[in-house]
Amino acid sequence: MQIAARLQAPFSRKPLCVISAPGHRREGQTCIFNMPPKQTMACAKECFWRQCTLPTMADMTSTSASAKFDLSRSIEYATQSRIALAGYDACHELAACLLSAHLGHDAKSVLVAGAGGTGQEILCAAKLEPAWTFVAADPAVAMLDQAMTGIEAAGLSGRTAVFHGTVEELPDGDGFDAATLVGVLHHIPEQDRKDALLRELGRRLKPGGPLILACNRCPYESQPLFLEAWASRWRMAGADEAEVVAKLGKIRHGAVPPLSEAAVETMLANAGFVNPLRFFSSLFWSAWITFKAQ
């Protein structure tokens, strides 16, 4: 399986193709690997870390949201996200069911934007639809590595192409039958970048193609009762008060959710999506299925 990885340090932005290995070649600023996924990720990480430079202060305040999803956060992501989001698995399962109900059982291609972490979007949809294939895209290499570990363990690496980079950096193609953007939008601080990402997803979809969008949908301070309930979730998981404060601070750091559910629907409309239908909600979190206009 070929895996394309956009190997650039997140801060220096230098192209990183500095090793020689069988099955590994460079095409411009993209590294192409033709080897098993486990070796691919090891090779990609070696490419990445050999020339990764330390961030400047400007980098730390203005780089992409992927910078905060480092190795330590990726390791704890599967456990922590299920505490932070009550119904984490149900949300992903329902998303897969909705895509299946709309697309049917024939061969389909699905773009999973922000696939790093658990890769749950792929695990659920692939189990339900054995003819579907996936492109897992994420700019955070540590998170992408974690996702591929689970995908490989599930025997799905042959149906999953991996792209280390943003949706904007994906090579142009024939268009995807569906796309997902789960747990990403509220980590992008700037409104113009939120809008640009949704427009780019629309550009990658075939006309009428569904998008699953899930994110925190309102400013955290606007719902103090939800914040306290969120803290109680961590207490239920055994956290003491200092840990609760630390966990909530980590979750909220750098996160700028949309202003409201109506604001989400406006963003979708401006990006060329129609008929948004909310199918899941849990405290701050909501999930929708929407469709690229014909």
C-alpha positions in Angstrom: 0.0 0.0 0.0 1.3 3.5 -0.9 1.1 6.0 1.9 1.7 9.7 1.1 3.1 11.7 4.0 3.5 15.5 4.0 6.8 15.5 5.9 7.4 19.0 7.0 8.3 20.2 10.5 5.3 22.0 11.9 7.3 25.0 12.9 10.3 25.3 10.5 8.2 24.2 7.5 11.3 22.6 5.9 10.7 19.6 3.7 11.9 16.5 5.5 13.1 13.7 3.3 16.5 12.9 4.7 16.7 9.1 4.9 17.1 6.4 2.4 15.2 3.2 2.8 13.8 0.6 0.4 10.3 1.5 -0.7 10.8 5.2 0.2 11.1 8.0 -2.4 10.5 11.7 -2.6 8.2 13.5 -5.0 8.6 17.2 -4.5 7.8 17.9 -0.8 5.9 14.6 -0.4 7.4 11.4 0.7 5.9 8.2 -0.8 6.2 4.9 1.0 5.5 1.5 -0.5 5.9 -0.7 2.6 3.8 -2.1 5.4 2.1 0.6 7.5 4.1 -0.1 10.7 7.4 0.4 8.9 5.9 3.4 7.0 5.1 5.3 10.2 8.5 4.5 11.7 10.2 5.7 8.6 8.0 8.8 8.4 8.7 9.7 12.1 12.5 9.4 11.5 12.2 11.7 8.5 10.2 14.1 10.6 12.3 14.2 13.7 15.8 14.4 12.1 15.2 18.0 11.1 12.4 19.2 13.3 13.3 22.6 14.8 12.2 24.1 18.0 9.3 26.6 17.7 9.7 30.4 18.2 7.4 32.3 20.4 5.5 33.4 17.3 5.1 29.8 16.2 3.7 28.9 19.6 1.0 31.5 19.3 0.1 31.3 15.7 0.8 27.8 14.3 -1.9 25.3 13.4 -4.0 23.6 16.0 -2.0 20.3 15.3 0.9 21.6 17.4 -0.7 20.9 20.7 -1.4 17.3 19.8 2.0 16.0 20.6 3.2 12.5 21.6 2.0 12.8 25.2 -1.4 13.9 24.3 -1.8 11.3 21.5 -1.0 8.5 24.0 -3.7 9.5 26.4 -6.2 10.5 23.7 -8.3 7.4 23.5 -9.0 7.3 27.2 -9.3 11.0 27.8 -11.7 11.7 24.9 -14.1 9.1 26.2 -14.2 10.8 29.5 -14.5 14.3 28.1 -17.3 13.2 25.6 -20.0 11.1 27.2 -21.2 8.9 24.3 -17.9 9.0 22.3 -18.4 5.6 20.8 -22.1 6.0 20.2 -21.5 9.2 18.2 -19.0 7.5 15.9 -21.3 4.5 15.5 -24.2 6.6 14.6 -22.1 8.6 12.1 -21.1 5.3 10.4 -24.8 4.2 10.3 -25.9 7.4 8.8 -23.2 7.3 6.1 -24.1 3.7 5.3 -27.8 4.5 5.2 -27.2 7.3 2.7 -24.4 5.8 0.5 -25.4 2.1 0.5 -23.1 -0.9 0.4 -21.2 -0.4 -2.9 -17.5 0.6 -3.0 -17.1 4.2 -1.8 -14.2 6.5 -0.8 -14.3 8.4 2.4 -12.0 11.3 3.4 -11.4 11.3 7.2 -10.1 14.8 8.1 -8.4 14.9 11.5 -8.2 11.1 11.6 -5.5 11.0 14.2 -6.1 9.6 17.7 -8.4 6.6 17.8 -9.2 6.4 14.1 -12.7 5.6 15.3 -14.4 7.0 12.2 -12.6 4.4 10.1 -13.0 1.5 12.6 -16.8 2.0 12.8 -17.5 2.6 9.1 -15.1 -0.1 7.8 -16.7 -2.7 10.1 -20.2 -1.8 8.7 -19.2 -1.4 5.1 -16.4 -3.8 3.9 -16.3 -2.4 0.3 -15.4 1.2 1.5 -11.9 2.6 1.4 -10.6 5.6 3.4 -8.0 8.4 3.3 -6.9 9.3 6.8 -5.5 12.9 6.8 -4.0 14.6 9.9 -1.2 17.2 10.3 -0.3 15.9 13.7 2.1 13.0 13.2 1.9 11.5 16.7 -1.9 11.4 16.5 -1.8 9.8 13.1 0.6 7.2 14.4 -1.8 6.3 17.2 -4.7 6.0 14.8 -2.7 3.8 12.4 -1.8 1.4 15.2 -5.5 0.7 15.9 -6.3 0.6 12.2 -3.5 -1.9 11.5 -4.5 -4.0 14.5 -8.1 -4.2 13.1 -6.7 -5.5 9.8 -7.8 -2.3 7.9 -4.5 -1.0 6.7 -5.1 -2.4 3.2 -8.2 -0.2 2.9 -6.7 3.0 4.5 -4.4 5.4 2.8 -2.6 7.8 5.1 -1.8 11.4 4.5 0.3 13.4 7.0 -0.9 16.9 6.2 -3.9 19.1 6.0 -6.9 18.7 3.8 -5.6 21.7 1.7 -2.4 19.8 1.0 -4.1 16.7 -0.3 -3.4 16.0 -4.0 -6.4 16.7 -6.2 -8.4 13.7 -7.3 -11.8 12.6 -8.6 -13.7 13.5 -5.4 -14.7 11.6 -2.4 -18.1 10.0 -1.8 -18.2 11.2 1.8 -16.1 13.0 4.4 -15.9 13.3 8.1 -14.6 16.2 10.3 -14.9 15.0 13.9 -13.4 16.9 16.9 -11.5 19.3 14.8 -13.3 22.6 14.2 -13.2 23.9 17.8 -9.4 23.5 17.9 -9.0 26.0 15.1 -9.0 29.5 16.7 -9.4 31.7 13.6 -12.9 32.0 12.0 -11.4 32.4 8.5 -9.5 29.1 8.9 -12.7 27.3 10.1 -14.5 28.6 7.0 -11.6 27.7 4.7 -11.5 24.1 6.0 -15.2 23.6 5.4 -14.9 25.0 1.9 -12.0 22.8 1.1 -13.9 19.7 2.3 -16.7 20.7 0.1 -14.4 21.0 -2.8 -13.1 17.5 -2.2 -16.6 16.0 -2.1 -18.7 14.8 -5.1 -21.9 16.8 -5.5 -24.5 15.6 -3.0 -21.8 13.9 -0.9 -22.4 13.7 2.8 -20.2 15.3 5.5 -20.2 14.3 9.1 -19.3 17.3 11.2 -18.9 17.0 15.0 -17.5 19.6 17.4 -18.1 21.6 20.5 -20.7 24.1 19.4 -20.6 27.1 21.9 -18.1 29.0 24.1 -17.4 27.1 27.3 -18.0 30.0 29.6 -21.5 30.5 28.2 -22.7 27.3 29.9 -21.3 27.1 33.5 -23.6 24.2 34.3 -22.1 22.2 31.5 -18.6 23.1 32.7 -19.4 21.8 36.2 -20.9 18.7 34.8 -17.8 18.2 32.7 -15.7 18.5 35.9 -17.9 15.8 37.4 -17.2 13.5 34.6 -13.5 13.6 35.5 -14.3 13.0 39.2 -16.4 10.0 38.2 -13.2 8.7 36.5 -11.2 9.0 39.7 -9.6 12.4 39.2 -8.9 14.6 42.3 -9.6 18.3 42.3 -6.1 19.3 41.1 -6.4 16.8 38.2 -9.9 18.1 37.3 -8.5 21.6 37.0 -5.6 20.4 34.9 -7.7 18.3 32.6 -10.3 21.0 32.0 -7.5 23.5 31.4 -5.8 21.2 28.9 -9.0 20.6 27.0 -9.9 24.3 26.8 -6.4 25.5 25.9 -6.3 26.9 22.4 -9.9 25.8 21.8 -12.3 28.3 20.2 -15.7 26.7 19.6 -18.2 28.3 17.2 -20.5 30.8 18.9 -23.6 28.7 18.6 -25.3 25.8 16.8 -26.8 28.4 14.4 -23.3 29.7 13.7 -22.3 26.2 12.7 -25.2 25.9 10.3 -24.3 29.3 8.8 -20.7 28.2 8.3 -21.9 25.1 6.5 -24.2 27.0 4.3 -21.5 29.5 3.4 -19.2 26.5 2.5 -21.8 25.1 0.1 -23.5 22.5 2.3 -27.2 22.0 2.6 -29.8 20.3 4.9 -27.8 19.9 8.1 -29.4 17.4 10.5 -28.1 17.2 14.1 -28.1 13.6 15.2 -26.1 13.7 18.4 -25.6 16.0 21.4 -23.6 15.7 24.6 -23.0 18.7 26.8 -21.0 21.1 24.6 -20.7 18.6 21.7 -23.0 18.2 18.7 -22.8 16.2 15.5 -24.5 16.8 12.2 -24.8 15.1 8.8 -25.0 17.6 5.9 -24.6 17.4 2.2 -22.6 19.2 -0.5 -25.1 21.1 -2.8 -25.7 19.4 -6.1 
